[in-house]
């Protein structure tokens, strides 16, 4: 699984509409409204690097109201959810 983090600058009057449109794109798992230099952050999860080309420049960057994007590719994923599952393997529930 390849994960890309896409930071989006959007037309201020269209942020909500842009976020909803991005969230509807296949391959986009979440869209966050954020503070800082960007307005939105989208998490894109695909099977192959090549699929990112179809989703980011091919679909996301063409959404009306997007001023610009900046994409980062994740090398590895660390998550509390994953750690909890790993430690719980083979152990009965404590409840």
N, C-alpha and C positions, 0 to 999 in steps of 0.2 A: 504494500500500500504506500503510495506517495502522497504526502501532505504538503500543501502550499498554503501559506498565509498571505492573503492579498489585502493590502491597505488601499483604501479607496478615498479619493477626494471627490466630493459631489457638490453639485449646485445646491446651496443652502436651502433653497425653497423646495427642493425635491428629494431631500435625504430619506424621508420615510418611504416614498415611492421607489426610489432606487434600491433601498435595502430589501423591500419586499420582492422586487423583480430579481435581484441577485439570489435571494433565498430560494426562488422557484427554479433556478438553473440546476439541471442534473449534475451531480458531482459536488455541489455546494452543501456542506453539512450544517454550517451555522453562519449567521451574519450578526455582528455586534456593532452597536453604535458606540463610538469611543471618543475620548478626549485627545487633545494633542494636535499634531500637524495634519492628521487625517480624520475623516468623518466616520468611516466604517471599516470593519475588518471582517473579511470572509475567510472561512476555512474551507479549502477545496481538497477533497480526498478522492484519488483515482488509482487505478491499477498500474498505469504506466506513465512515465514522464511525457510521452507523446500526447497523452490525453489532455494534459494541461494546456497544450496549444489550442485544442478545440474549445476548451472552456474559458480560459482567461482572455487571450486576444480575440478568439473566435466568437465568444458570446458576451462575457462580462464587459469587456472594454467597449462594446457596441451599444450598451444600454444608454438610452437618452438620460442626460443629467449627470453622467460621470465625467469629471474634469480630468482625472488621471488616476493611475494605479501604480503600486509598487509591490512586487511579488518576491516572497522569500520561500525557499524550499527547506523543509525540515529534514535533517539527517536522521534523527532518532526521536521517538516520542517517549516522554516520561509522564506518568499520570498516577495520581493517588488511587484512582479506580483500578488501574492495572496492578499496582502494588498490593492492594487489598485482595484481589483475586489470586495473586501468586502465593500469598501467605496462607490463604484459606484452602489451597489444594489439598484434598485428602483429609482434611480435619472436619469433624462434626461441628455443627453449629453450637455456639456457646449458650444459646437461648434455652 
